[in-house]
Every structure is written in C-alpha cells, then in structure tokens.
C-alpha cells in the first residue's frame, strides 16, 4: 500500500524530533550491507517509509 | 701521492655512503619473507627443448609437406584433426633457432616458433566452482598459482560465522578445512561468535570457504585464517559501539585485514576512533560501500582509514543497489540477481539460514556490497601473504592492479583484479632493487668519470652536488616511507615544487649546482614512477596521475637547466 504524503511528513518530523537516523532507528545503528532496505538474499529493495511504518505503525496517517 | 690517496678515500667513502643511504630505502619495498622467483605468466612453463611448431599454409598438400621435410631435414608431422596445418617436429636441441629462422622465410610457412608447454591454472575441484563467475571475473585462478593467502588473518566483523560444532553452534558444511582462529561475540559477550543470521558465514565463505575439497564452491583466499567476530544480531543489525568493540578486539588479537560488510548512515566518532586505532596498528580495513543505490558511502566505509567497495554484477557494470561516492576505493563482484540471469547472477557461497523452525545449510546466491567487500579483503590477504604488510601499500597495489573504469565515484580505481595484484607485488620488489642498483651504478660512474678526468677536486669543492642528485632521486621515497603512502604531504614531496623553491632561495654557485642536481634527481625519480606505471602514493589513480607526473618531470628538468646555467654565471 503506497504511503500518503501526510504520513511521509509525519514520519520525517518523527525522525527529526527523536534524533533518529533516516530509517527511523537510533543514530548509531549499523546494518548488514549498510541499509535495512535492501535484501541481499533476494536483491529486492523495500520502501523506506514502509520499513519505518513496520517499526512504528502508530505513525500511519488516517488515509494510509 | 698524498692527493691520490685522498681521492681514493673520497671514492670509497662516497660509495659506502651511497650503499648505506640506499639500503634502508629498499626495505619498505621488500617482502618480509623469502619470495620465490617464478615466471610472471604462470601458465607458460617455457619452451620444450628440441621441439618446434610450424603453422603452414592451410592449402599445403602432402607433396609440399614432403618437400618441406626434405628441404629442412626434419620430419614435420600434421595431426590432421582440425584441417589447420599446425605441424610439429623434433629437431636436435640447440638447433631450433637456426632452423626456425630458415623456416620463417619459406613461402609455405605462415609462422614458426619454439613449442611452449602450457598448463592450466589452478582450478579447484569444487563441483559448483563453475558457477562462480565472480572468481573468473577477478582472475582468481591465475592468482592461486602464486598464493592462496596462507599465514594472513582476516577478521570477519559481521553476524558471526557458523564454524564451531557443539550444542550451541553448528559448522556450515563447506567450512571443514577452513583455518579459524579464536573470535569474539560482542553481542552475547562470549567467545563463540556463532552466526544466527547467515550473512557473516556467506561473507567468510567468499574469503576462505574450504576449497578443492570436492564440495560446493571456492573461497578466494582459502588458506587465510578467519577470525570471526559477531557484532550484528540475528536481525542483521547492531550498534556503532559494538562495531567499535569488535574492531579494537580484532586489532588487538592479530588481525591483519578486517572485513566489515556492514554500515550505517551516521559517521559515529567512537566507531571512527576504533578504525583509526586499527589502522595505526597496521590493519587494512575493507568495508562495503552500502546498498542504498545512491550516494554517499555509508560508515565505516566512508572513513578515510577504510577501503570502501562498490559492487558490480556479472556484466562488470555497477549494480543498481550499490552506494556510490568519492570514498569508493575499488569495485568488486557483488552480484546482481535482478538484472543478471537468476539466480546465477548472485555470489554463490555456503551459509546456514535460520527461519526459526529449522536451519538450511546450503549454497545461496546473495547480492550486495556485502558480497563485494570480502573479495577485496581476500585479495588483500593474497597480497599480504607475499610479504607486503603495510596496509597502505596493499591498498595501493590493489588499486593500481584494478581494471580501470570510470567514473571514479562508481568504481574507485576500477574493478578488482587479483591476478594483476599478485603480479604487481613481484613488480614492486623488482622495482626497488632496480632503484638501488641505479643509484649505486650512477654514483660509482660519476666518481669513476671524475677520477679518470681528474675532476675529483670539483667534487670536493661542490660536495653538495652529488648529494643533491641522491636526495632528488631517493628523498621523496625516504620521506614517504616515514609519512606513509596515504599522507597528503606526498603530493608536495613528489612534485617539482621542492626544486622550484630551492631555486628561488639559491644565491651562490654551490647552491645552484646542488639545486640543479636535486632537480635532475627529481626528474629521474618522477619519470621512473611514470614509466613503471606506479602512482607515487596511495589515492592516485595511475591514469589520472600520469599527466601530473610528466608535468612535474618537465618542470624539474627546466629547474635543473636554469640552476645549471646560473651556476656558471654566478660568482
């Protein structure tokens, strides 16, 4: 399901306010391969907002 | 009589000084262990005595063949299997060249040469090795003829490695013969860095999966020792603090190369300090550039102490997922199962995957800069096993040996070529000996000519002049050995700026002569670097460095000529 603009804004504000990294995790978080969005086993890439919403479902807007 | 004795003493002293000052300079280039002398082209075992091969015209008839045999007193034999007239003959050993010279002039002969015996490169018997396109792309087989990484310890800082067999741990099926040294689990704070995710084992497999054991696939430096360090949890994530601990632990426990197929967007200072600490201890740190598909390179790969590796697919082109940026040092095979033929486009290694219910110990084709990075770490181990221990020098060799590809922010110095890297080690050793020999011969020739022509008095009046030549020729490398290959000061040290500055400050005949000789030494030094294709310090891609080098050669020569002219007119 595509993430609506309102939710995207909410996510960006949440990240700024909490001082998180661009994936919504603590700033010092390190990932296998360097990003949690790319699955090295399948070669598929996740949407950044979808990844963040999975960890913080409360951020999803009314339409989303 | 007294003057003659004095001349001889001066000659002797200068010869001793040349050897004494030149000898320590050779050390940084020399391997620390004995280096066996082997032919660079490992596939060619040389000519077979008493055998020649003749490529005759394809239209050669049996009667023409008979006349050839009669004319040259040989018995050329045509195998007749392919239609091509490739003939072989036995000749008395020692007469091959004379006969070949005559045969080459014959109108029925297209080419004639000594018969060379070739052998296949080292090819492991691992049944799925043929699926490892990545090993072929980087010239692994040719490199294995020379070395397999024995004696070098590579720390794999990752999710751990499936290398132990006990109630808690499990050893992956194709790691039975891989050398391991004790590791550390930072996540669980114990000495059993078991891989509960699968990523770290796959990465370790690219470096040193057991090879030539009739099982699975090969690792690139399969005689190197793996030091497993677990810093990422079962979800494949960890903290910068864990990474820092892992890096320091590896540096303190004898790792010579660290591979980190991990990263994050934040340039954490604690993590950076740990990388600085390891680099100061002489550890080469190789990192994945990241899988963001854009810039910049993540961290720790983005730190200057680390070698960031971008990923290419089976076509040799940058993969869509690879991070890019000016920090990319080199590119290596990372796999591309999206654009490549699935799943053959990935990097195939053994690992153990856990889905919560059961574990799957099998061969999986992954793709990512995580897979590219261990190719470079293993290549570094191969180079180090030949005796080059300085990480900056190893980095330089890998970059210079890479297959050049633009743009640099995608590929760094180019695509990894391990066969060329191991050959470069031999070249570097040869180069260092040649430099020493050149210095000694040039010095002794100068003294000899001076003695014969009775100009030794001039040498004594201007003792700084020959010193200037030696300083110009060897000085930049002397300081480079002290500063390290990555110091930014090297660009000044290896430029014509120094002789130019000396010319500016010169004010007497003696100093002008010194400047002229120093500039001459600089010109020879820089031209040497340019001819040998060696960038004089790390971080300079030879293709980019060559115009700069030649410009400095010309300027140095100009400075030398001006200084020489002024030395004649100065009072």
Contacts between the chains, C-beta under 8 A, distances in Angstrom:
chain1	res1	chain2	res2	distance
A	21	B	264	6.7
A	21	B	265	5.3
A	21	B	266	5.6
A	22	B	265	5.6
A	23	B	265	7.7
A	25	B	237	7.4
A	26	B	239	7.4
A	27	B	266	4.6
A	27	B	268	7.5
A	28	B	239	5.1
A	28	B	240	3.8
A	28	B	241	6.6
A	28	B	264	7.3
A	28	B	266	6.3
A	28	B	268	5.3
A	28	B	271	7.9
A	29	B	237	5.8
A	29	B	238	7.5
A	29	B	239	6.4
A	29	B	240	7.7
A	29	B	264	5.7
A	29	B	266	7.9
A	30	B	231	7.7
A	30	B	232	7.3
A	30	B	237	6.8
A	30	B	238	5.2
A	30	B	239	6.7
A	30	B	240	5.9
A	30	B	242	7.7
A	30	B	243	5.5
A	30	B	262	5.3
A	30	B	263	6.2
A	30	B	264	4.2
A	30	B	271	7.8
A	31	B	232	7.8
A	31	B	236	6.3
A	31	B	237	5.1
A	31	B	262	6.3
A	31	B	263	6.8
A	31	B	264	6.2
A	32	B	158	6.9
A	32	B	159	6.3
A	32	B	197	7.3
A	32	B	199	4.5
A	32	B	232	5.6
A	32	B	236	3.7
A	32	B	237	7.2
A	32	B	261	6.7
A	32	B	262	5.4
A	32	B	370	6.2
A	33	B	199	7.7
A	33	B	236	7.7
A	33	B	261	6.4
A	33	B	262	6.8
A	33	B	263	7.5
A	33	B	288	6.1
A	33	B	290	7.3
A	33	B	291	4.7
A	33	B	368	4.6
A	33	B	369	6.5
A	33	B	370	4.4
A	34	B	262	6.4
A	34	B	263	3.3
A	34	B	264	6.9
A	34	B	288	5.5
A	34	B	289	7.2
A	34	B	290	3.2
A	34	B	291	5.5
A	34	B	292	6.9
A	34	B	298	4.2
A	34	B	301	7.2
A	34	B	323	6.6
A	34	B	369	6.6
A	34	B	370	7.8
A	35	B	263	7.7
A	35	B	290	6.0
A	35	B	291	4.9
A	35	B	292	5.3
A	35	B	298	7.3
A	36	B	236	7.7
A	36	B	237	6.7
A	37	B	291	7.5
A	37	B	292	7.6
A	38	B	291	3.7
A	38	B	292	7.6
A	38	B	293	7.7
A	38	B	321	5.3
A	38	B	368	6.5
A	40	B	199	7.2
A	40	B	291	7.1
A	40	B	366	4.8
A	40	B	367	6.0
A	40	B	368	3.6
A	40	B	370	5.6
A	40	B	371	7.0
A	41	B	198	7.9
A	41	B	353	7.9
A	41	B	364	6.7
A	41	B	366	5.7
A	42	B	337	7.3
A	43	B	321	7.3
A	43	B	335	7.7
A	43	B	336	7.1
A	43	B	337	4.1
A	43	B	338	4.6
A	43	B	346	7.2
A	43	B	367	4.9
A	44	B	338	7.7
A	45	B	293	7.1
A	45	B	321	6.7
